[in-house]
Amino acid sequence: MNRKQAELEVDKIIAKLMKIRKEKSISHEKLAELSGLNRSTISLTEARKSQPTLLTCILIADALDVNLEEIIK
């Protein structure tokens, strides 16, 4: 897998997490509180202006009460 393909896969994961956040009606502020991340980190990640670390994805998934492994599949 090249870098571009990897970035596209990360974009898909971000889109799925964002969709779940919206379906659960969780704001960026609430997700920041639940995950321990900054609201700006969440906002920049969803806007694709920042590439999240694996830790960031895990914390967001956990805060949304979803299994990141299932999101990745």
N, C-alpha and C positions, 0 to 999 in steps of 0.2 A: 504494500500500500504506500503510495507516495503522500507527500505533505498535503496536497490539495484534496485528495480523497479522505485523509484523516480529518481535515478541517470540515469537510462536508458531513462526516459522521458526527463530529462534535456539534455541528449546527442542528442535526436531527435530534440529538439528545436534548439540547437546549430547547428546541421547539416543543418536544414532548413534555419536558418539565414545566415550561411556560403554560402549555395547554392545561395541564393538571392544576397548576396554581390558579388559573382563571376559572376552571370548572369548580374549584373549591372556594371561589370568591375570596382568595387570600391576597391582600395587597402586598406591595413590595416592603412596606414598613413592617407588616405582620410577619412576613417570611424572614425578614432580617432578624426580627426578635426571636423567632422559632429556631433559626439556623445558627445564630451567633455571628452572622456575616453583616457587613455594612450594607445599607440599602443601596448605596451607589454601586457596590459590587454586583448586586442582583440586577439592578437597572442596566448597567453597562454590559453585563453578560447577555441579558435578553435582547439588548439592542445590537448584539454582535460586535460591539466596540472593544470587547475584551475577551480573550480566550480563557475560559475557566480552567482551574487546575482540577485534577481528579478529586482532591479533597473538597473543593467547592461544590462539585456535582454531588458528592456523597452527602454533604451537609444539607444541601437543598432537597435532595430526594428524601432524606431522613425527616426533615422538617415537614415535608408534604406527606409523610407516612406512606412512601412507595419504595419499592426495592429497585435500586439503580440497576442491578443485573437484569431485571425484567425490562427496564427502559432501554437498555443497550441492545437487547435481543431484537 
